[in-house]
């Protein structure tokens, strides 16, 4: 893609490609998933807008929401016009006036809601409506400069909204699901997600077990970290895996193939099927199996094809059937899944609303010795019970029960302060390392430091 004024062209990885899923961050804080493709629409607030203008633009671009479409604002970095001017105000900008005489009773604004609707219906822009609101405000002149900037930013979010396009990665997807529906992701915040990846030691070439019931946010983050160089065993307990967030990451087929979904019932069959031989999963073997299944035409299929009206309908039906066979052949055989479970994994991640103790003990035999494990839970009580059960069984060391507390700050000249409305906690983490269970009666010792001090005193006496 060529650029004007002789600047270097942007690479494709920093531009929005057709068909990818992106995240639109609105000026009011809302987040929306959108598929960048011609003809696609997304509902932002109360309006449906076309998102075809996203294709070919750099990530981080700011768009104005026009009539049913997005309008690119070249060179713009702020989601509101007052954001740039507000950050440039001096510390003593509000020394001339103050807000002590303001009374917030709604009587200072003379422009009625009916008049605002008439302006909208006549085609007035958002900035025109804001200007009319300023002219009809009796308390505008008596406000401080800080108050005026804050008021303008609030009105721009309502009458002249903008959006910024960002890449759908682990941080942005986690934050979007937290804002849209925090209950379904157990209030998992991106800083806790980063702690999970760090404690679990997720790295290329490893095999990890990820039991995720948080809409697939944790599973998607682990998949992004591996990048297709490794294997992820993803058990699920229901009818099918709940991995809605996985669709938002734009993973290529080679990366998606590293995730192996299987039902938890396969774990209970490990001992009964100990002597089974895994099947060949090479690309040649999969291609050979796919070709054999496609070439076999059952009598029922032949009769159905004969009953169709024209060749186009037969061709469409066969293409769908062949694609279904290809997907089926690419899925791992249960024999191979049980084989990978017996090999034991390099890390274990549990992020679930189920009882973490029961889930951990069920998956424990599939974790290798000296391998780390991480358990995330929205509440601390289940993790305390799991902590005590691990200590009782003496099956792990370096146990640590923690939580991450984050405070957001507004940093502007003369008005730097913490955010007043935000989540105080993002769940709790139980981490540790699996150890080999010995038969010499070893156990956890409390107050080790006091014991060492006593030993030194005895030695000195």
Backbone torsions as a table, in degrees:
resi	resn	phi	psi	omega
1	UNK	NA	120.9	-176.7
2	UNK	-82.1	150.0	179.7
3	UNK	-120.9	152.8	-178.8
4	UNK	-78.4	168.3	175.2
5	UNK	63.1	21.7	173.6
6	UNK	76.0	9.6	179.3
7	UNK	-74.3	159.4	-178.3
8	UNK	-69.4	142.8	179.8
9	UNK	-69.1	149.0	178.5
10	UNK	-81.3	141.0	177.9
11	UNK	-74.5	161.4	-175.4
12	UNK	-67.9	-24.3	-176.9
13	UNK	-74.7	-12.9	176.3
14	UNK	-103.6	1.6	177.9
15	UNK	-109.5	149.4	178.4
16	UNK	-73.8	118.0	-178.9
17	UNK	-89.9	153.1	-179.9
18	UNK	-63.1	135.3	176.1
19	UNK	89.5	-6.1	-178.9
20	UNK	-85.1	156.5	176.3
21	UNK	-93.9	128.4	179.2
22	UNK	-122.2	171.9	177.8
23	UNK	-118.1	128.9	177.4
24	UNK	-102.7	118.9	177.9
25	UNK	-98.1	115.0	-178.4
26	UNK	-81.4	162.3	-179.4
27	UNK	-67.4	-21.6	177.7
28	UNK	-89.2	6.2	178.4
29	UNK	96.6	-10.1	178.9
30	UNK	-70.0	153.0	179.6
31	UNK	-128.0	138.9	-174.9
32	UNK	-137.2	132.9	173.1
33	UNK	-83.4	136.1	-178.8
34	UNK	-142.1	140.6	175.2
35	UNK	-96.6	115.3	-175.8
36	UNK	-76.1	95.2	-179.8
37	UNK	-158.0	150.3	178.1
38	UNK	-61.0	137.6	179.0
39	UNK	86.7	-9.0	-179.7
40	UNK	-82.5	144.4	178.4
41	UNK	-126.3	155.2	174.6
42	UNK	-139.9	142.3	-179.2
43	UNK	-91.1	115.8	178.3
44	UNK	-113.8	110.5	-175.8
45	UNK	69.8	-113.8	-178.6
46	UNK	-112.2	7.3	-176.4
47	UNK	-125.6	150.1	172.8
48	UNK	-98.0	127.8	-177.2
49	UNK	-124.1	147.5	174.2
50	UNK	-76.3	139.3	-177.1
51	UNK	-113.0	16.2	179.5
52	UNK	-65.2	-23.2	179.9
53	UNK	-69.7	-11.9	179.7
54	UNK	-71.8	-28.9	-174.0
55	UNK	-64.8	127.2	176.7
56	UNK	88.0	-2.5	179.2
57	UNK	-93.5	152.2	179.2
58	UNK	-71.0	148.8	173.6
59	UNK	-63.7	139.8	-175.4
60	UNK	97.8	-5.0	-179.8
61	UNK	-67.7	150.1	-179.8
62	UNK	-108.4	135.5	-178.5
63	UNK	-123.2	143.8	172.4
64	UNK	-92.6	137.6	-179.9
65	UNK	-85.8	103.7	177.7
66	UNK	-91.3	-153.1	179.0
67	UNK	-79.8	101.1	176.4
68	UNK	60.7	24.3	177.4
69	UNK	-158.6	165.3	177.6
70	UNK	-102.2	133.4	-178.8
71	UNK	-113.3	119.5	-179.1
72	UNK	-68.5	135.6	175.4
73	UNK	-109.2	94.0	-175.4
74	UNK	-61.6	134.5	176.8
75	UNK	77.1	-2.9	-178.5
76	UNK	-82.2	137.1	179.9
77	UNK	-117.9	-10.2	-173.4
78	UNK	-110.5	146.8	179.8
79	UNK	-82.3	-14.2	173.3
80	UNK	-136.2	152.3	179.7
81	UNK	-66.4	-32.8	-178.0
82	UNK	-79.9	-9.6	-179.1
83	UNK	-65.7	-41.0	179.9
84	UNK	-70.2	-45.7	-178.6
85	UNK	-70.0	-30.4	-180.0
86	UNK	-68.1	-38.5	-179.8
87	UNK	-71.6	-16.2	-178.7
88	UNK	-94.3	-0.8	-179.8
89	UNK	-69.3	146.5	179.0
90	UNK	-78.9	167.0	-179.0
91	UNK	-65.2	-31.9	-176.2
92	UNK	-100.3	26.2	-177.3
93	UNK	-69.7	-21.7	-175.8
94	UNK	-106.2	23.6	-177.7
95	UNK	-83.7	-15.7	-176.6
96	UNK	-76.3	-45.3	-175.8
97	UNK	-127.0	166.8	175.1
98	UNK	-142.5	176.0	-173.8
99	UNK	-105.9	21.6	-173.2
100	UNK	-68.7	-28.4	-176.1
101	UNK	-96.3	2.0	-179.6
102	UNK	-77.4	138.1	177.0
103	UNK	-123.2	116.6	-176.0
104	UNK	-87.6	75.9	178.5
105	UNK	-114.2	5.6	177.2
106	UNK	79.3	3.9	-176.9
107	UNK	-91.6	-10.0	-177.1
108	UNK	-77.9	-20.3	-179.7
109	UNK	-94.8	117.4	-176.4
110	UNK	-92.5	-11.9	179.7
111	UNK	-83.0	117.5	-176.4
112	UNK	-80.4	165.3	178.3
113	UNK	-65.0	-31.7	177.5
114	UNK	-66.1	-38.4	178.5
115	UNK	-67.4	-35.6	177.6
116	UNK	-65.8	-40.7	178.3
117	UNK	-65.3	-36.1	176.7
118	UNK	-64.6	-39.2	177.2
119	UNK	-63.5	-40.8	179.4
120	UNK	-65.2	-44.5	-178.3
121	UNK	-67.3	-26.5	179.0
122	UNK	-80.6	-3.4	177.8
123	UNK	93.9	14.1	179.4
124	UNK	-68.7	142.5	179.8
125	UNK	-77.1	169.5	179.4
126	UNK	-62.8	-38.0	178.8
127	UNK	-67.0	-32.8	176.4
128	UNK	-66.4	-39.3	178.6
129	UNK	-66.7	-40.5	179.5
130	UNK	-65.1	-40.3	177.9
131	UNK	-62.9	-39.2	177.4
132	UNK	-66.0	-36.8	177.3
133	UNK	-65.3	-38.2	178.6
134	UNK	-66.3	-42.7	-178.6
135	UNK	-65.9	-29.7	-177.2
136	UNK	-98.3	12.7	178.1
137	UNK	-99.0	122.4	-179.5
138	UNK	-78.0	-20.9	-176.6
139	UNK	-101.0	7.5	-176.1
140	UNK	-63.6	-45.7	-175.8
141	UNK	-69.1	-26.8	-177.9
142	UNK	-84.6	-6.3	179.6
143	UNK	-80.0	154.2	173.1
144	UNK	-72.3	163.0	179.1
145	UNK	-62.5	-37.1	178.0
146	UNK	-62.5	-42.9	179.6
147	UNK	-65.9	-38.6	178.1
148	UNK	-63.4	-43.8	179.6
149	UNK	-64.3	-41.4	179.3
150	UNK	-65.4	-39.5	179.1
151	UNK	-66.0	-43.6	179.3
152	UNK	-63.3	-41.3	178.9
153	UNK	-62.5	-39.3	179.3
154	UNK	-66.6	-39.4	179.2
155	UNK	-72.3	-34.4	177.8
156	UNK	-65.9	-35.8	176.8
157	UNK	-63.0	-28.5	-177.3
158	UNK	-89.5	-45.1	-172.3
159	UNK	-103.5	-19.9	178.9
160	UNK	-134.7	64.3	-174.7
161	UNK	-70.5	151.2	175.1
162	UNK	-131.5	163.6	176.8
163	UNK	-136.1	151.5	174.5
164	UNK	-117.8	134.8	179.7
165	UNK	-92.5	129.0	179.2
166	UNK	-129.9	160.3	-179.0
167	UNK	-73.9	144.1	177.8
168	UNK	-85.0	90.3	176.6
169	UNK	-117.6	-172.6	-173.6
170	UNK	-61.1	-43.5	-177.2
171	UNK	-67.8	-48.2	-176.2
172	UNK	-69.6	-37.6	178.4
173	UNK	-66.6	-42.6	178.2
174	UNK	-61.5	-44.9	179.8
175	UNK	-65.6	-37.0	-179.8
176	UNK	-67.2	-43.7	178.5
177	UNK	-67.9	-32.9	177.4
178	UNK	-65.0	-39.1	179.8
179	UNK	-74.6	-40.4	-175.6
180	UNK	-73.1	-45.4	-177.6
181	UNK	-155.7	87.8	-174.9
182	UNK	-71.3	-23.1	-179.2
183	UNK	-67.8	-38.6	-176.2
184	UNK	-72.9	-19.0	177.0
185	UNK	-108.3	14.8	176.7
186	UNK	56.2	37.0	179.1
187	UNK	56.9	34.3	178.3
188	UNK	-75.8	120.0	179.0
189	UNK	-102.1	160.8	-173.4
190	UNK	-65.8	-28.1	178.5
191	UNK	-71.2	-35.2	173.8
192	UNK	-69.1	-35.9	176.9
193	UNK	-63.2	-39.3	176.9
194	UNK	-63.9	-38.1	176.9
195	UNK	-64.0	-38.7	179.2
196	UNK	-61.6	-46.9	-179.1
197	UNK	-65.0	-35.8	-178.4
198	UNK	-72.1	-48.0	-178.5
199	UNK	-66.2	-32.6	-179.4
200	UNK	-78.7	-9.4	178.7
201	UNK	56.4	49.5	178.4
202	UNK	-73.8	121.5	-178.8
203	UNK	-146.6	162.3	-177.5
204	UNK	-62.7	140.6	178.6
205	UNK	88.0	-1.4	-177.9
206	UNK	-95.7	166.1	174.1
207	UNK	-116.2	123.2	-175.9
208	UNK	-122.8	146.0	172.5
209	UNK	-104.3	123.8	-177.5
210	UNK	-126.1	109.4	175.1
211	UNK	-101.2	103.8	-169.5
212	UNK	-124.5	122.7	170.7
213	UNK	-118.2	22.3	178.8
214	UNK	-101.8	49.7	177.3
215	UNK	63.2	15.3	178.4
216	UNK	82.3	12.7	-179.7
217	UNK	-67.5	-45.5	179.4
218	UNK	-66.3	-43.1	179.7
219	UNK	-62.1	-40.6	177.8
220	UNK	-65.3	-38.5	178.8
221	UNK	-66.4	-40.5	177.8
222	UNK	-66.1	-40.6	178.2
223	UNK	-63.2	-40.3	177.8
224	UNK	-64.4	-39.3	-179.9
225	UNK	-65.9	-42.2	-179.8
226	UNK	-71.9	-37.0	179.1
227	UNK	64.5	29.1	-180.0
228	UNK	87.2	-5.5	-179.7
229	UNK	-98.4	76.4	-178.2
230	UNK	150.2	-166.1	-178.8
231	UNK	-140.0	138.6	178.4
232	UNK	-120.9	118.4	175.5
233	UNK	-95.0	115.6	-173.5
234	UNK	-116.1	91.7	177.5
235	UNK	-75.1	153.3	175.2
236	UNK	-140.5	152.8	-173.5
237	UNK	-106.5	-15.3	-177.3
238	UNK	-91.0	-156.8	178.9
239	UNK	-71.4	-38.2	179.1
240	UNK	-148.6	159.0	-179.6
241	UNK	-67.7	143.3	177.0
242	UNK	-99.4	91.8	-174.3
243	UNK	-132.4	53.8	-179.0
244	UNK	-62.6	-36.4	-177.4
245	UNK	-67.9	-23.2	-179.5
246	UNK	-62.2	-27.9	-179.2
247	UNK	-72.7	-14.7	-175.6
248	UNK	-90.8	-8.7	-172.5
249	UNK	-87.2	-8.6	-179.6
250	UNK	58.7	41.2	179.4
251	UNK	-72.5	137.0	173.4
252	UNK	-70.8	164.3	-178.8
253	UNK	-58.1	-33.2	-179.7
254	UNK	-66.0	-33.3	178.2
255	UNK	-78.4	-40.7	178.5
256	UNK	-62.6	-29.9	-179.5
257	UNK	-67.6	-18.4	179.7
258	UNK	-76.7	-11.9	179.2
259	UNK	-96.0	122.8	-178.1
260	UNK	-115.1	108.8	177.3
261	UNK	-88.1	138.2	176.7
262	UNK	-154.3	154.7	-179.8
263	UNK	-78.7	149.0	-178.2
264	UNK	-63.7	-16.0	178.2
265	UNK	-64.8	-22.0	178.3
266	UNK	-64.8	-28.6	-179.7
267	UNK	-68.0	-36.3	179.1
268	UNK	-70.3	-11.5	-179.3
269	UNK	-101.3	7.8	-176.1
270	UNK	-64.8	-43.5	-178.7
271	UNK	-73.4	-38.0	-178.1
272	UNK	-69.0	-24.1	-177.8
273	UNK	-116.2	37.1	-174.7
274	UNK	-66.7	-28.8	-175.3
275	UNK	-93.2	3.9	-176.4
276	UNK	-73.5	152.5	-177.3
277	UNK	-104.2	128.1	179.6
278	UNK	-66.8	150.9	-179.3
279	UNK	-85.6	166.5	179.5
280	UNK	-75.9	124.9	-178.4
281	UNK	-113.8	17.8	178.7
282	UNK	-69.3	161.9	-179.0
283	UNK	-62.7	-36.8	178.9
284	UNK	-65.3	-41.6	-180.0
285	UNK	-67.0	-39.8	178.2
286	UNK	-65.8	-41.1	178.8
287	UNK	-65.2	-39.7	178.7
288	UNK	-65.0	-42.7	179.1
289	UNK	-65.5	-39.6	179.1
290	UNK	-63.7	-42.8	-179.7
291	UNK	-64.2	-39.6	179.4
292	UNK	-65.1	-42.3	-178.8
293	UNK	-70.1	-34.3	178.8
294	UNK	-69.0	-37.2	-177.3
295	UNK	-73.5	-20.3	179.5
296	UNK	-80.6	120.1	-179.9
297	UNK	-113.4	103.2	178.8
298	UNK	-65.1	162.6	-179.0
299	UNK	-64.6	-36.9	179.2
300	UNK	-64.5	-37.2	177.7
301	UNK	-68.7	-41.0	178.3
302	UNK	-62.4	-39.5	178.8
303	UNK	-67.0	-36.9	179.6
304	UNK	-68.6	-39.4	177.6
305	UNK	-65.4	-36.9	-179.8
306	UNK	-67.2	-27.1	-179.9
307	UNK	-83.0	-5.2	179.5
308	UNK	-79.7	156.5	-171.1
309	UNK	-75.4	-49.4	-173.3
310	UNK	-134.5	173.4	-178.4
311	UNK	-69.0	-30.4	-179.6
312	UNK	-64.0	-41.5	178.9
313	UNK	-66.1	-40.0	178.0
314	UNK	-64.2	-41.9	-179.0
315	UNK	-65.2	-42.5	179.1
316	UNK	-63.1	-42.2	180.0
317	UNK	-64.9	-42.4	-179.3
318	UNK	-67.7	-35.7	177.2
319	UNK	-63.0	-43.3	177.6
320	UNK	-64.7	-39.8	179.5
321	UNK	-65.8	-42.0	-179.9
322	UNK	-67.9	-38.3	176.0
323	UNK	-63.1	-38.1	177.9
324	UNK	-64.9	-38.2	178.3
325	UNK	-68.2	-39.9	178.9
326	UNK	-62.5	-43.5	178.0
327	UNK	-64.0	-38.6	180.0
328	UNK	-66.5	-38.8	-178.9
329	UNK	-73.6	-26.2	178.5
330	UNK	-75.8	-19.0	179.0
331	UNK	-70.4	138.0	179.7
332	UNK	-64.8	145.3	176.6
333	UNK	-73.6	145.4	177.5
334	UNK	-54.9	-30.0	177.4
335	UNK	-62.9	-42.3	178.6
336	UNK	-68.8	-36.9	178.8
337	UNK	-62.0	-44.8	178.4
338	UNK	-66.0	-32.9	176.7
339	UNK	-65.1	-43.1	179.0
340	UNK	-66.6	-34.6	177.4
341	UNK	-66.5	-36.8	179.3
342	UNK	-69.1	-28.5	179.2
343	UNK	-68.0	-16.8	-178.5
344	UNK	69.5	148.3	-171.4
345	UNK	-105.3	163.2	-177.5
346	UNK	-85.4	-15.6	178.9
347	UNK	-160.7	158.5	-178.7
348	UNK	-135.4	127.9	178.3
349	UNK	-124.8	128.5	178.3
350	UNK	-125.3	118.3	175.6
351	UNK	-133.9	94.5	-168.8
352	UNK	-148.0	160.6	173.5
353	UNK	-92.5	-5.0	175.8
354	UNK	-75.3	175.9	176.8
355	UNK	-65.9	114.3	-175.7
356	UNK	-64.9	-29.0	-180.0
357	UNK	-65.8	-46.4	179.6
358	UNK	-64.2	-40.9	179.7
359	UNK	-66.2	-41.7	-179.2
360	UNK	-64.1	-45.7	-179.1
361	UNK	-66.9	-29.2	178.3
362	UNK	-71.7	-37.9	-177.7
363	UNK	-93.5	-6.1	-175.0
364	UNK	-59.0	-42.7	-179.9
365	UNK	-62.9	-19.2	-178.6
366	UNK	-88.2	1.0	179.7
367	UNK	-102.3	133.4	-178.6
368	UNK	-72.5	158.3	176.4
369	UNK	-68.0	147.5	-177.8
370	UNK	65.9	17.7	178.2
371	UNK	-99.1	144.2	-178.7
372	UNK	-81.4	156.1	174.1
373	UNK	-137.6	149.7	-179.2
374	UNK	-135.9	131.1	177.4
375	UNK	-122.4	124.2	177.4
376	UNK	-109.3	134.9	177.7
377	UNK	-145.8	145.1	-179.4
378	UNK	-68.6	-27.5	-177.1
379	UNK	-117.7	154.1	-174.4
380	UNK	-85.9	-27.6	-174.8
381	UNK	-59.2	-46.4	177.8
382	UNK	-61.4	-33.9	179.9
383	UNK	-73.0	-31.4	175.6
384	UNK	-64.0	-43.1	176.9
385	UNK	-63.2	-40.3	178.3
386	UNK	-66.1	-40.1	177.6
387	UNK	-57.6	-47.6	-178.7
388	UNK	-66.9	-36.0	179.0
389	UNK	-67.0	-38.2	177.7
390	UNK	-66.6	-42.7	176.4
391	UNK	-61.9	-39.6	-179.5
392	UNK	-64.0	-40.1	-177.6
393	UNK	-85.0	-14.5	-180.0
394	UNK	56.0	52.3	-175.5
395	UNK	-114.7	1.1	-178.6
396	UNK	-152.3	160.5	176.9
397	UNK	-131.7	176.4	-178.5
398	UNK	55.2	38.7	179.2
399	UNK	-69.2	135.8	-179.4
400	UNK	-147.6	126.1	177.5
401	UNK	-111.4	118.4	-172.0
402	UNK	-146.0	169.5	171.7
403	UNK	-144.1	158.8	-178.4
404	UNK	-110.2	124.1	179.2
405	UNK	-112.5	126.3	-175.8
406	UNK	-124.3	138.2	176.3
407	UNK	-123.6	123.7	177.0
408	UNK	-85.8	143.1	-179.2
409	UNK	-124.9	140.0	167.7
410	UNK	-89.4	123.1	-178.0
411	UNK	-115.4	99.4	177.7
412	UNK	-140.4	153.1	-179.4
413	UNK	-58.7	124.1	175.9
414	UNK	79.9	-4.1	-177.3
415	UNK	-150.7	53.9	173.8
416	UNK	-90.6	122.1	-177.2
417	UNK	-157.6	158.6	176.8
418	UNK	-70.7	153.1	177.8
419	UNK	-66.2	139.1	-175.8
420	UNK	-83.4	-30.1	-176.3
421	UNK	-121.7	109.0	177.6
422	UNK	-164.0	165.1	179.9
423	UNK	-74.4	133.3	-178.0
424	UNK	-82.6	-27.6	-174.6
425	UNK	-142.4	151.1	179.4
426	UNK	-127.3	49.2	177.7
427	UNK	80.8	-176.5	-176.3
428	UNK	-130.6	153.8	-178.1
429	UNK	-123.2	134.6	170.9
430	UNK	-115.7	118.5	-176.6
431	UNK	-123.6	158.4	178.4
432	UNK	180.0	-176.1	-179.5
433	UNK	-130.0	131.4	-179.7
434	UNK	-71.8	138.1	177.4
435	UNK	-123.2	160.3	179.4
436	UNK	-75.1	128.8	-178.4
437	UNK	-77.5	110.6	-179.2
438	UNK	-94.3	165.3	-176.9
439	UNK	-105.9	16.7	-178.2
440	UNK	-94.1	12.7	174.0
441	UNK	76.4	25.4	179.0
442	UNK	-71.0	152.1	-178.6
443	UNK	-154.5	167.3	179.0
444	UNK	-71.9	138.7	-179.7
445	UNK	-112.0	125.8	179.1
446	UNK	-89.2	151.9	177.3
447	UNK	55.6	54.3	-179.2
448	UNK	-65.1	-36.8	-178.3
449	UNK	-62.8	-42.8	178.3
450	UNK	-63.8	-37.5	179.1
451	UNK	-64.6	-38.2	179.1
452	UNK	-67.0	-40.4	178.2
453	UNK	-62.6	-41.0	179.8
454	UNK	-65.5	-38.2	179.1
455	UNK	-64.2	-38.1	178.5
456	UNK	-67.2	-38.0	177.7
457	UNK	-64.3	-41.7	178.4
458	UNK	-62.8	-37.8	-179.2
459	UNK	-68.2	-36.4	-179.0
460	UNK	-71.7	-32.1	178.5
461	UNK	-71.0	NA	NA
